Amino acid sequence: MSQTKMSKSKKIFSQIYDQYVDKIYRFIFLKVSSQEIAEDLCSETFLKSWQVFRQNNQEIENPQAFLYKIAKNLVIDHYREKGKAQFVSADCVPIDDPENDLEKKSLAQSDMETVRTALVDLKDDYQEVIILHYINDLSIPEVAKAMNKTEGAVRVQLHRALKVLKNRINQA
Amino acid sequence: MNEKELIAKIRELRQIKPREDWVLFTKKELFKEESKKGTEFLLKLKRNSVPFLSDFFSSAFQIAFHHKPAFAFLVVLLVLIGVFGFAQNSIPGDSLFSLRKIGEKSQGIFVSPKDQVKANLGLVSKRLDDLEKIVETNSMKNLASALTEYQESVSKAVQGLAKAEPKEIIEEVKKLEEKTERIKSYGIEIEESQEFENALAKIVEREIENLANRDLDKEQAGLLEEIKEAYEVGQYSQALEKILIISNNE
């Protein structure tokens, strides 16, 4: 690839990186519950995407869906290699700031932890549809493309996922 | 915990973000070999960007009008394209905003009647984006114009809305609802359009009637009750979403 083409590719991919790095990291983190592992898998996601992007002359039809697919596959591979050890590493436990209202902050964080833990326990499809739509703000058509499903299937899944999550949280 | 509270709690997980230094480090590592050269080049361009651009334009005009008259038309055309391009970033109250509106109207010519409702809702969304930009850039002098433009876009969007199918409009309606809530949270008073709400209510009423006359399974019947509840409290976009779930479940 010529120098000019390479610079252009880097510029475009740089924008893709800036646009999606937070969301891809969050997506992976909510599945693996470890900052260290999430960082590793997220770097690998972008590295693989960059390689494909370069090879295909900047032609990735839907970068967002492509990144989510790679991230998802890397998470699956990670669990296959390591075994599905549902652990929460110490580095993702929030640390209270002693300068703020302790009670308020710890209530909010405990709520968030409850939701996060319940989310991790959901089956993959339910987990993903909630993360993509409610946390990462993808529209239903975008979620459908990322998960390779029809929009109708995504709506049904979202409805069922919320119901199951609500029951789990109310039971906890 | 009801559904709305649950969704609010889920959304709090957006606080999960990667470490900033990790983000920067990873980006650098991706382009390791040429990153230094690229960064140096970009820094040079940024530092000199204003004189660079003004030198470029002044040279271009000199060549066009003194040496190559045939290029004069091309230069004027390029300038016009550039001006229209800048106009895209204008907001209501700016001098270039009228150009932007002309551009939006001309795009509307190519929209089929079937997609007109969706396109009109898209324009409302753009006016809400303008309002958000005003807050972000603290351009309060543009606020009055932006609110007027927003209200005009809503009045236009109401035309034909009541006859639309839920699946055609749900994504746009949800986006509008989220954007409106966000702007209200900044302290900007956005008047709810009763006509808009009435149009959405008509769609939901029509669909409730259709669903009530059909054979529904247990899950669908449960959803219909939720739709009626949402309709009663005026949560029309929630009602529309559940209507779509029933349609997609068939």
Boltz contact constraints between the chains, C-beta under 6 A:
constraints:
  - contact:
      token1: [A, 10]
      token2: [B, 31]
      max_distance: 6.0
  - contact:
      token1: [A, 17]
      token2: [B, 27]
      max_distance: 6.0
  - contact:
      token1: [A, 21]
      token2: [B, 23]
      max_distance: 6.0
  - contact:
      token1: [A, 22]
      token2: [B, 17]
      max_distance: 6.0
  - contact:
      token1: [A, 25]
      token2: [B, 18]
      max_distance: 6.0
  - contact:
      token1: [A, 26]
      token2: [B, 16]
      max_distance: 6.0
  - contact:
      token1: [A, 29]
      token2: [B, 16]
      max_distance: 6.0
  - contact:
      token1: [A, 39]
      token2: [B, 22]
      max_distance: 6.0
  - contact:
      token1: [A, 43]
      token2: [B, 26]
      max_distance: 6.0
  - contact:
      token1: [A, 50]
      token2: [B, 30]
      max_distance: 6.0
  - contact:
      token1: [A, 112]
      token2: [B, 12]
      max_distance: 6.0
  - contact:
      token1: [A, 115]
      token2: [B, 9]
      max_distance: 6.0
  - contact:
      token1: [A, 115]
      token2: [B, 10]
      max_distance: 6.0
  - contact:
      token1: [A, 134]
      token2: [B, 7]
      max_distance: 6.0
  - contact:
      token1: [A, 134]
      token2: [B, 10]
      max_distance: 6.0
  - contact:
      token1: [A, 134]
      token2: [B, 11]
      max_distance: 6.0
  - contact:
      token1: [A, 135]
      token2: [B, 13]
      max_distance: 6.0
  - contact:
      token1: [A, 135]
      token2: [B, 14]
      max_distance: 6.0
  - contact:
      token1: [A, 139]
      token2: [B, 171]
      max_distance: 6.0
  - contact:
      token1: [A, 152]
      token2: [B, 248]
      max_distance: 6.0
  - contact:
      token1: [A, 155]
      token2: [B, 244]
      max_distance: 6.0
  - contact:
      token1: [A, 155]
      token2: [B, 245]
      max_distance: 6.0
  - contact:
      token1: [A, 155]
      token2: [B, 248]
      max_distance: 6.0
  - contact:
      token1: [A, 156]
      token2: [B, 245]
      max_distance: 6.0
  - contact:
      token1: [A, 156]
      token2: [B, 248]
      max_distance: 6.0
  - contact:
      token1: [A, 156]
      token2: [B, 249]
      max_distance: 6.0
  - contact:
      token1: [A, 159]
      token2: [B, 245]
      max_distance: 6.0
  - contact:
      token1: [A, 166]
      token2: [B, 6]
      max_distance: 6.0
